[in-house]
């Protein structure tokens, strides 16, 4: 089979690699399209190796057709369309994935666009609902509201009845966030998000903050939290080390939650399979009835993976970037 081999961050080559097969408890998917994630860029640069035992090939989500199933797999059969959450291996013609991480393609979604759902859906649901227990009485602040995760989080939060505030870096991205249901939009290039949030909430702040920046925003995020608020850190685009004023944290009775999806175990409590099951049960109905839809910013053929990574680095695209493989 063919797959993308990363020689360096900018040298991604579509070439022959050893074939993969479905092992016990696994499903082999012939890939139609793969989603691009910021973790893919880090892995290509040698800064984010896959978990032990995972494929060295880049790619954490795909959509395609089941080619074969391993022993003990009863839910899936050859010929079914499916999308999947991966620990790696997505930038390829075929990928083997644990059956518990495979999901049906929602009927309302274009089969290629479905490649942009698994990672964002599992990230958003596991963090906002399973970890932070977001509800309809709360205000959620999303940093990077026009990103793949951000655009999905806006829709899920609104479907749950929560109020949504976002930060983004251009008028066009803020317009998209408003179209998706965000009620408060803040251009982080021109405005202090803490001051604006306090102004709009009569000093209360946000009940939950979904943060992709990490160190650079830590202190200001604590300032922006409401009493009993929760800061959920899912990215480190702004660095990994920062000072934390524990006095602020204690005074607000706040929680800082740091999570990652890729390194979770395949099965068991809080595992990838448990999250996939919860997403299929709770988010897919939202997709089917139109409350949530994948936001796709660009599609490129798989041999242009390097261009896709450069496009993501540039920040010019809102929503997900997809790589088409077969069909």
N, C-alpha and C positions, 0 to 999 in steps of 0.2 A: 504494500500500500504506500501511498504518499502522505507526507506530513510536513509541517513547517519545522525546520531545524534552526535554532537560534545560535548562530556563531558569535554574535554580539548584539548589543541593543538595537543596532541599525541594520544588521545583516541577518535577515530572516529568509531562508531558502526553502522553497517547495521541492521536496526531493523524496526518493525512495527510502523507506525505513522498514524494519521488520514488521510483518503482519501481527495483528493482535487477535485473540480469540476470547470467547466468553468462558471464564472459569466457573467453578461452582458458585451458585448464587448470583451470577452476573448476567447482564444483558449486553450483547454486542449491537451497537447502533451504527448503521451506515449514515454518515453525517451529511445533512443537507446544508446546514449553516451553523456557525459558531459565534457566540457573543464575545466581544472584546471588553476586558476589564482592566482597571489600572494595575491590578496585581500581575497581569500578563506582561506589562511593560517592565515592572520590577524584576520579574523572573528572567526576561530576556536580557536584562542588564546584569544578571548574576546576583541580585540583591534579595531574592525571595525564592529560595529553593522549594520544590514541592515537598509535601509531607513524606515521611518514610514509607516506601512501598508504592507510592503513586507514580504515574507516568512522568517521565522527564519532559514530555512534549507539552507545550503551552496550551492553555485553554480550559476554562472552568465551567462552561455551559454549552450545550448543543441542542439542536433539533434534528431529527432524521427518521429513519425507518429501521425497525428492529430486524437485524439480519439473522441472529440466532440467539438462543438462550442456553445458559448453563444448567447443570443439574440443580434440582430443588427449586427452580423458578417455575411457578405455575400461573402467575398473574399476566405474564407477557408471552406473546408468540410472534414468530416471524411474519413480517408484513405490516405490523401495526406502526402507525406514526407515534412518536414519543419525543419528549424533551427531557433533559437530564441535567442535574447538578453534579459537577465533577470535582475531583481533587487535582486533575490534570488530564491531558491527552486530547483536548477538544479540537486543536488545529490540525485535523487529520481526516482522512477518508473514512476511517473506522475508529471507534473508541469502545472499550469495555468498561462497564460501570456497574456497581452493585445495584441489584434490582430495587432496593429500597430508595434509591436516589433517582428513579425514573418516574416521570409523570406523563399523563396523557396531554396531548395538545388540545387546549381549549377550542371548542368548535367555532367560536367567533373570531379566532385569530388566524391571520395568514400564516402558513406553515413556516416560512422563512422568518417572519417577525417573532415567532415563538421562541427562537434562539435567544432573544433578549429578555426572556422572562425568568428562567430558573434562578439565576444569581441574585437579581434584584428582589424578586418575590421572597426568596428564602432569607435574604439579609434583612429586609424590612420587617417581615412578620416576626422573625425570631427576636429582633431587637425591640421593636415598638410594642409588640403585643406579648410575646412570651417572656421578655425580660422586663420591660418598663410598664406593661399593663396599661397602655394608653386607652383612654375612654372618652366618651362624648362630652364630658364636663371639662376637658383639659385643652390647653393651648400647646401645640407642638411647634418648635422652631427647627427648621431644616437648613443646614448649611449646604450650599451647592444644590439649590432647589431644582435647577434645570439639568442636573446630571442624570444618569440612568437610575441610580438609587433614589435621588431626590425626586425626580418626576414620578416615580412609582409610589414613593412614600406620601407625596401630596394626595394622590388619588385614594390610597388605602386609608389614610387618616380621615379624609373627608367622608369616605364610605362608612367609617366607624362613628362619624358624627363629631369628631374633634375639630377644633379650630386650628388653622395652619398659618404660620409665618415662615418666610423663606429669606435667605440671602442668595444673591446671584450677581454676576459682574457686568451685565449689559442690559439695555432696555429690552432687547429682543428676548433674552432669557427670562426677564421678569414678566414680560407679556405672556410667554408660554406658561409660567407658573400660575399667573392669574387665570388663564384659560383652563388650567387643570383644577382650579378650586382654591388656590392660596388666597387668603383674605388680606394678608399684610405682606408686602414685598419690599425688600430693602436692598439697594445697590451698595454692596460692601465697599466699592471703590470711592463712593461719594458720601456715605453716611456711616455713623457709628451705630452698629446694630444694637448695642446695649442701650444707648440713649433713646433710640427710636422705639425699641420694644417697651422700655419703661414708660415712655410718653403715651404709647397706644394702649397700655394696660393699666394706667393709673398707678404705676410703680410696682405692679405685682410681678411681672416677668413671665417666663415660660415654665410650664409644668414639666415638659420633656424637651430636651435638645438632642437632635441627632447630628453628630459632628464628624466630619471627615478630615478636619485640619489637625487635630491633636495638640501638640505643645503650643503652637502659635496662638491658639484661641483659648487655652485652658483657663487663664485668670478671668478673661472677659466672659467666658461661658458661665463661670460660677457667679459673676455679677448679674448675668442675665437670667439666672434661674429664679423661680418663685420659691417660697418656703415649701419644704418637702419635695422640691424638684429633683429631677433625675437627668444627669448628663450621660448620654450613651455615646462613647467614642468608638467609631468603626474604621477610622483612617488616620494616617499620620503624614498627610501632605505638608503640614506645617511643622514637622519635626517630631522628635521622640522624647525630648527632655524639657521640663519646665518646672518652675517652683509653684507649689500649691499652698495657698493661704488656708491652713486648717481652721483658723478662726472663722472665716467666711463660711466654710463648709459646715462647721458645727452649728453656727448661728442659724443657718437656713435648714438644718437637718437634712441636708442634701446628700444625694448618692452619686458617685461617679462609677459608671459601669464600662468596662473595657471588654470587647468581645471580638472574636474572629470566627469565621464560618469554615474556612478551608481545612483547618487542622482538627476539627471536631471528629470524633469517632464515627464509624459508619452506622453503628446501631447502639441502642440503649437510650437512657434519658438524655435529653438535650443533644442528641446526635443529629447528624445530617438526615438520616432516614426519618427520625421523629419530626424534624422540621418540614421535610418534604411532605409527609403525611398531613401535617397541619395546614400547610399551604394549599395542598390539593383540596382539602375539605373546606377551607375558609376563604381563600383568595380566588380560586378558580371560579366559584359562583359569581364573584364580583366581576370577573373578566367576562363571563358568559352573558351577564345581563347589562354590560356596557359601563358599569361604574368605574372600572379600571381597564386601561388598554396599554399595550406596550408603546413607548415613545421611541421611534427609530430615527436617528439623525443621519445615518449614512449606511449604505451597503457597498462593500467592495469584494471582488473575487479574492479567494484565499491566497493566491500568489502575490497579492498586494498587501500582505499582512504588515510589512514595514511601513507602508503609507498609512494604513489604519492606525498604527501605533503613533506615528507622527501627528496624525489628525487629533488623536486623543490628547497628546502632549500639548498641542496648540491651544486647546480649550475653545476652539471655534464651533464645535458641534454640541448641540443639546440632545439629551437622550442617549440611546444606545448606538454603538457602531457594530455592525454585523459583517462577518466574512462568509460569503457563499462558497460552498464546496462542491456538492453534487446537485445537479438540476438547477 
